[in-house]
Amino acid sequence: MPKNKGKGGKNRKRGKNEADDEKRELVFKEDGQEYAQVLRMLGNGRCEAMCIDGTKRLCHIRGKMHKKVWIAAGDIILLGLREYQDDKADVILKYMPDEARLLKAYGELPENTRLNEGIVDEEDDGGADDYVEFEDEDIDKI
């Protein structure tokens, strides 16, 4: 029989949640970095994000965050811009909802940025035609 040299299986690795209940220092952007809001997840460790400078970029989630930090549509993230590809970037950090609110309060994010909303839609018409109302007479005809 082989000797087990590890400390456990996949369930032990899955059980780690290091970022839970831990206050961390707020990280601001530096040169070559930009704030962005995730538009949609594409799979394969990639997402599409709208940067604060108005550019839509294809973003790659770095290996340190992959399968540890879950990113969803509407999240505020920090991107590392590429010098050689302007339409692509790398995800450096995901901001928690309270950190995103602090960034907005400090004036780092513009006022029209919508926080804590799932999917961001540019062509939102107010949702006026989302439901159909039936009369009792319609049901009798069926």
CYANA upper distance limits for C-alpha pairs under 8 A (distance plus 0.5 A):
  8 GLY  CA     12 ARG  CA      6.35
  8 GLY  CA     13 LYS  CA      8.26
  9 GLY  CA     13 LYS  CA      7.33
 10 LYS  CA     14 ARG  CA      6.55
 11 ASN  CA     15 GLY  CA      6.59
 12 ARG  CA     16 LYS  CA      7.56
 18 GLU  CA     22 GLU  CA      8.43
 26 LEU  CA     99 GLU  CA      7.27
 29 LYS  CA     33 GLN  CA      6.06
 29 LYS  CA     34 GLU  CA      6.66
 29 LYS  CA     35 TYR  CA      7.69
 29 LYS  CA     78 LEU  CA      7.71
 30 GLU  CA     34 GLU  CA      8.33
 32 GLY  CA     80 GLY  CA      6.58
 32 GLY  CA     81 LEU  CA      5.89
 32 GLY  CA     82 ARG  CA      8.12
 33 GLN  CA     78 LEU  CA      7.39
 33 GLN  CA     79 LEU  CA      5.94
 33 GLN  CA     80 GLY  CA      5.04
 33 GLN  CA     81 LEU  CA      6.03
 34 GLU  CA     51 CYS  CA      7.27
 34 GLU  CA     52 ILE  CA      7.57
 34 GLU  CA     53 ASP  CA      8.38
 34 GLU  CA     78 LEU  CA      6.36
 34 GLU  CA     79 LEU  CA      5.71
 34 GLU  CA     80 GLY  CA      7.13
 34 GLU  CA     81 LEU  CA      7.56
 35 TYR  CA     51 CYS  CA      6.41
 35 TYR  CA     52 ILE  CA      6.29
 35 TYR  CA     76 ILE  CA      7.58
 35 TYR  CA     77 ILE  CA      6.42
 35 TYR  CA     78 LEU  CA      5.24
 35 TYR  CA     79 LEU  CA      6.63
 35 TYR  CA    109 LEU  CA      8.14
 36 ALA  CA     49 ALA  CA      6.51
 36 ALA  CA     50 MET  CA      5.93
 36 ALA  CA     51 CYS  CA      4.50
 36 ALA  CA     52 ILE  CA      6.07
 36 ALA  CA     76 ILE  CA      6.26
 36 ALA  CA     77 ILE  CA      5.89
 36 ALA  CA     78 LEU  CA      6.77
 36 ALA  CA     79 LEU  CA      7.42
 37 GLN  CA     49 ALA  CA      5.93
 37 GLN  CA     50 MET  CA      5.92
 37 GLN  CA     51 CYS  CA      6.91
 37 GLN  CA     52 ILE  CA      8.36
 37 GLN  CA     73 ALA  CA      8.27
 37 GLN  CA     74 GLY  CA      6.28
 37 GLN  CA     75 ASP  CA      6.07
 37 GLN  CA     76 ILE  CA      5.08
 37 GLN  CA     77 ILE  CA      6.65
 38 VAL  CA     47 CYS  CA      7.44
 38 VAL  CA     48 GLU  CA      6.54
 38 VAL  CA     49 ALA  CA      4.71
 38 VAL  CA     50 MET  CA      6.91
 38 VAL  CA     72 ALA  CA      7.52
 38 VAL  CA     73 ALA  CA      5.48
 38 VAL  CA     74 GLY  CA      5.58
 38 VAL  CA     75 ASP  CA      5.98
 38 VAL  CA     76 ILE  CA      7.08
 38 VAL  CA     77 ILE  CA      7.82
 39 LEU  CA     47 CYS  CA      8.08
 39 LEU  CA     48 GLU  CA      6.04
 39 LEU  CA     49 ALA  CA      5.51
 39 LEU  CA     50 MET  CA      7.00
 39 LEU  CA     73 ALA  CA      5.82
 39 LEU  CA     74 GLY  CA      6.67
 39 LEU  CA    119 ILE  CA      7.12
 39 LEU  CA    120 VAL  CA      6.54
 40 ARG  CA     47 CYS  CA      6.40
 40 ARG  CA     48 GLU  CA      5.92
 40 ARG  CA     49 ALA  CA      7.58
 40 ARG  CA     72 ALA  CA      7.83
 40 ARG  CA     73 ALA  CA      5.54
 40 ARG  CA     74 GLY  CA      8.41
 40 ARG  CA    119 ILE  CA      7.90
 41 MET  CA     46 ARG  CA      7.03
 41 MET  CA     47 CYS  CA      4.84
 41 MET  CA     48 GLU  CA      6.81
 41 MET  CA     72 ALA  CA      7.24
 41 MET  CA     73 ALA  CA      7.03
 42 LEU  CA     46 ARG  CA      5.96
 42 LEU  CA     47 CYS  CA      5.48
 42 LEU  CA     48 GLU  CA      7.49
 43 GLY  CA     47 CYS  CA      7.53
 45 GLY  CA     60 HIS  CA      6.49
 45 GLY  CA     61 ILE  CA      5.76
 45 GLY  CA     62 ARG  CA      8.34
 45 GLY  CA     66 HIS  CA      7.44
 46 ARG  CA     58 LEU  CA      7.59
 46 ARG  CA     59 CYS  CA      6.00
 46 ARG  CA     60 HIS  CA      5.08
 46 ARG  CA     61 ILE  CA      6.33
 47 CYS  CA     58 LEU  CA      6.52
 47 CYS  CA     59 CYS  CA      5.68
 47 CYS  CA     60 HIS  CA      7.12
 47 CYS  CA     61 ILE  CA      8.20
 48 GLU  CA     56 LYS  CA      7.61
 48 GLU  CA     57 ARG  CA      6.39
 48 GLU  CA     58 LEU  CA      5.26
 48 GLU  CA     59 CYS  CA      6.39
 49 ALA  CA     56 LYS  CA      6.27
 49 ALA  CA     57 ARG  CA      5.97
 49 ALA  CA     58 LEU  CA      7.00
 49 ALA  CA     59 CYS  CA      7.30
 50 MET  CA     54 GLY  CA      7.05
 50 MET  CA     55 THR  CA      6.43
 50 MET  CA     56 LYS  CA      4.97
 50 MET  CA     57 ARG  CA      6.86
 51 CYS  CA     55 THR  CA      5.84
 51 CYS  CA     56 LYS  CA      6.60
 51 CYS  CA     57 ARG  CA      7.65
 52 ILE  CA    109 LEU  CA      7.78
 52 ILE  CA    110 PRO  CA      8.17
 55 THR  CA     87 ASP  CA      8.21
 56 LYS  CA     87 ASP  CA      7.59
 57 ARG  CA     86 ASP  CA      8.37
 57 ARG  CA     87 ASP  CA      5.39
 57 ARG  CA     88 LYS  CA      5.69
 57 ARG  CA     89 ALA  CA      7.07
 58 LEU  CA     87 ASP  CA      6.87
 58 LEU  CA     88 LYS  CA      5.29
 58 LEU  CA     89 ALA  CA      6.83
 59 CYS  CA     79 LEU  CA      8.36
 59 CYS  CA     88 LYS  CA      6.23
 59 CYS  CA     89 ALA  CA      5.27
 59 CYS  CA     90 ASP  CA      5.72
 59 CYS  CA     91 VAL  CA      6.76
 60 HIS  CA     88 LYS  CA      8.35
 60 HIS  CA     89 ALA  CA      6.91
 60 HIS  CA     90 ASP  CA      5.28
 60 HIS  CA     91 VAL  CA      6.45
 61 ILE  CA     65 MET  CA      7.13
 61 ILE  CA     66 HIS  CA      6.82
 61 ILE  CA     90 ASP  CA      6.58
 61 ILE  CA     91 VAL  CA      5.50
 61 ILE  CA     92 ILE  CA      8.06
 62 ARG  CA     66 HIS  CA      6.72
 62 ARG  CA     90 ASP  CA      7.14
 62 ARG  CA     91 VAL  CA      6.67
 62 ARG  CA     92 ILE  CA      7.43
 64 LYS  CA     68 LYS  CA      8.06
 65 MET  CA     69 VAL  CA      5.69
 66 HIS  CA     70 TRP  CA      8.34
 69 VAL  CA     94 LYS  CA      8.11
 71 ILE  CA     75 ASP  CA      7.18
 71 ILE  CA     94 LYS  CA      7.75
 72 ALA  CA    118 GLY  CA      8.13
 73 ALA  CA    118 GLY  CA      6.13
 73 ALA  CA    119 ILE  CA      5.74
 73 ALA  CA    120 VAL  CA      7.82
 74 GLY  CA    115 LEU  CA      7.62
 74 GLY  CA    116 ASN  CA      7.42
 74 GLY  CA    117 GLU  CA      6.36
 74 GLY  CA    118 GLY  CA      5.43
 74 GLY  CA    119 ILE  CA      5.89
 74 GLY  CA    120 VAL  CA      6.58
 75 ASP  CA     94 LYS  CA      7.83
 75 ASP  CA     95 TYR  CA      7.87
 75 ASP  CA     97 PRO  CA      8.47
 75 ASP  CA    115 LEU  CA      8.12
 75 ASP  CA    116 ASN  CA      7.97
 75 ASP  CA    118 GLY  CA      8.32
 76 ILE  CA     94 LYS  CA      6.82
 76 ILE  CA     95 TYR  CA      6.19
 76 ILE  CA     96 MET  CA      8.40
 76 ILE  CA    100 ALA  CA      7.00
 76 ILE  CA    115 LEU  CA      8.35
 77 ILE  CA     91 VAL  CA      7.34
 77 ILE  CA     92 ILE  CA      8.00
 77 ILE  CA     93 LEU  CA      6.19
 77 ILE  CA     94 LYS  CA      4.94
 77 ILE  CA     95 TYR  CA      6.21
 78 LEU  CA     91 VAL  CA      6.57
 78 LEU  CA     92 ILE  CA      6.06
 78 LEU  CA     93 LEU  CA      5.59
 78 LEU  CA     94 LYS  CA      6.88
 78 LEU  CA     95 TYR  CA      8.14
 79 LEU  CA     89 ALA  CA      6.60
 79 LEU  CA     90 ASP  CA      5.92
 79 LEU  CA     91 VAL  CA      5.16
 79 LEU  CA     92 ILE  CA      5.96
 79 LEU  CA     93 LEU  CA      7.74
 80 GLY  CA     89 ALA  CA      6.20
 80 GLY  CA     90 ASP  CA      5.57
 80 GLY  CA     91 VAL  CA      6.84
 80 GLY  CA     92 ILE  CA      6.73
 81 LEU  CA     86 ASP  CA      7.70
 81 LEU  CA     88 LYS  CA      7.68
 81 LEU  CA     89 ALA  CA      5.33
 81 LEU  CA     90 ASP  CA      7.13
 82 ARG  CA     86 ASP  CA      6.69
 82 ARG  CA     88 LYS  CA      7.18
 82 ARG  CA     89 ALA  CA      6.26
 82 ARG  CA     90 ASP  CA      8.28
 85 GLN  CA     89 ALA  CA      8.33
 95 TYR  CA     99 GLU  CA      6.22
 95 TYR  CA    100 ALA  CA      6.33
 96 MET  CA    100 ALA  CA      6.74
 97 PRO  CA    101 ARG  CA      6.85
 97 PRO  CA    115 LEU  CA      8.16
 97 PRO  CA    116 ASN  CA      7.21
 98 ASP  CA    102 LEU  CA      6.83
 99 GLU  CA    103 LEU  CA      6.75
100 ALA  CA    104 LYS  CA      6.82
100 ALA  CA    115 LEU  CA      7.89
101 ARG  CA    105 ALA  CA      6.69
101 ARG  CA    115 LEU  CA      7.96
102 LEU  CA    106 TYR  CA      6.63
103 LEU  CA    107 GLY  CA      6.85
103 LEU  CA    108 GLU  CA      5.82
103 LEU  CA    109 LEU  CA      6.53
104 LYS  CA    108 GLU  CA      6.26
104 LYS  CA    109 LEU  CA      5.25
104 LYS  CA    110 PRO  CA      7.23
104 LYS  CA    111 GLU  CA      7.42
107 GLY  CA    111 GLU  CA      8.37
109 LEU  CA    113 THR  CA      7.36
134 PHE  CA    138 ASP  CA      6.98
134 PHE  CA    139 ILE  CA      8.07
135 GLU  CA    139 ILE  CA      7.52
136 ASP  CA    140 ASP  CA      7.19
137 GLU  CA    141 LYS  CA      7.10
138 ASP  CA    142 ILE  CA      7.34
